[in-house]
């Protein structure tokens, strides 16, 4: 009987401790990385210029080339890519813009 009581208390203690730890683990998993915003114009906020990002793609998909620009900007630590320009030459789509971080 004592053994059953001790095992039950240990089990309940474990369950209670798990309930305190679990919400923090879920909170960390739910945080999404901030998405980088692309803009073809300048923005009205104060920002620091981090550099120029550019990419080339043989795909016709604009979303694919935009994703590549966002990845380049993420590597620089940018929040936005502003004054984005696109052009096509020799079967490729080119894109470039200015990577900035909001102050």
Secondary structure as a PSIPRED ss2 file (coil, helix, strand):
# PSIPRED VFORMAT (PSIPRED V4.0)

   1 X C   1.000  0.000  0.000
   2 X H   0.000  1.000  0.000
   3 X H   0.000  1.000  0.000
   4 X H   0.000  1.000  0.000
   5 X H   0.000  1.000  0.000
   6 X H   0.000  1.000  0.000
   7 X H   0.000  1.000  0.000
   8 X H   0.000  1.000  0.000
   9 X H   0.000  1.000  0.000
  10 X H   0.000  1.000  0.000
  11 X H   0.000  1.000  0.000
  12 X H   0.000  1.000  0.000
  13 X H   0.000  1.000  0.000
  14 X H   0.000  1.000  0.000
  15 X H   0.000  1.000  0.000
  16 X H   0.000  1.000  0.000
  17 X H   0.000  1.000  0.000
  18 X H   0.000  1.000  0.000
  19 X H   0.000  1.000  0.000
  20 X H   0.000  1.000  0.000
  21 X H   0.000  1.000  0.000
  22 X H   0.000  1.000  0.000
  23 X H   0.000  1.000  0.000
  24 X H   0.000  1.000  0.000
  25 X H   0.000  1.000  0.000
  26 X H   0.000  1.000  0.000
  27 X H   0.000  1.000  0.000
  28 X H   0.000  1.000  0.000
  29 X H   0.000  1.000  0.000
  30 X H   0.000  1.000  0.000
  31 X C   1.000  0.000  0.000
  32 X C   1.000  0.000  0.000
  33 X C   1.000  0.000  0.000
  34 X C   1.000  0.000  0.000
  35 X C   1.000  0.000  0.000
  36 X C   1.000  0.000  0.000
  37 X E   0.000  0.000  1.000
  38 X E   0.000  0.000  1.000
  39 X C   1.000  0.000  0.000
  40 X C   1.000  0.000  0.000
  41 X C   1.000  0.000  0.000
  42 X C   1.000  0.000  0.000
  43 X C   1.000  0.000  0.000
  44 X C   1.000  0.000  0.000
  45 X C   1.000  0.000  0.000
  46 X C   1.000  0.000  0.000
  47 X E   0.000  0.000  1.000
  48 X E   0.000  0.000  1.000
  49 X E   0.000  0.000  1.000
  50 X E   0.000  0.000  1.000
  51 X E   0.000  0.000  1.000
  52 X E   0.000  0.000  1.000
  53 X E   0.000  0.000  1.000
  54 X E   0.000  0.000  1.000
  55 X E   0.000  0.000  1.000
  56 X E   0.000  0.000  1.000
  57 X E   0.000  0.000  1.000
  58 X C   1.000  0.000  0.000
  59 X C   1.000  0.000  0.000
  60 X C   1.000  0.000  0.000
  61 X C   1.000  0.000  0.000
  62 X H   0.000  1.000  0.000
  63 X H   0.000  1.000  0.000
  64 X H   0.000  1.000  0.000
  65 X H   0.000  1.000  0.000
  66 X H   0.000  1.000  0.000
  67 X H   0.000  1.000  0.000
  68 X H   0.000  1.000  0.000
  69 X H   0.000  1.000  0.000
  70 X H   0.000  1.000  0.000
  71 X H   0.000  1.000  0.000
  72 X H   0.000  1.000  0.000
  73 X H   0.000  1.000  0.000
  74 X H   0.000  1.000  0.000
  75 X H   0.000  1.000  0.000
  76 X H   0.000  1.000  0.000
  77 X C   1.000  0.000  0.000
  78 X C   1.000  0.000  0.000
  79 X C   1.000  0.000  0.000
  80 X E   0.000  0.000  1.000
  81 X E   0.000  0.000  1.000
  82 X E   0.000  0.000  1.000
  83 X E   0.000  0.000  1.000
  84 X E   0.000  0.000  1.000
  85 X E   0.000  0.000  1.000
  86 X E   0.000  0.000  1.000
  87 X E   0.000  0.000  1.000
  88 X E   0.000  0.000  1.000
  89 X E   0.000  0.000  1.000
  90 X C   1.000  0.000  0.000
  91 X C   1.000  0.000  0.000
  92 X E   0.000  0.000  1.000
  93 X E   0.000  0.000  1.000
  94 X E   0.000  0.000  1.000
  95 X E   0.000  0.000  1.000
  96 X E   0.000  0.000  1.000
  97 X E   0.000  0.000  1.000
  98 X E   0.000  0.000  1.000
  99 X E   0.000  0.000  1.000
 100 X E   0.000  0.000  1.000
 101 X E   0.000  0.000  1.000
 102 X E   0.000  0.000  1.000
 103 X C   1.000  0.000  0.000
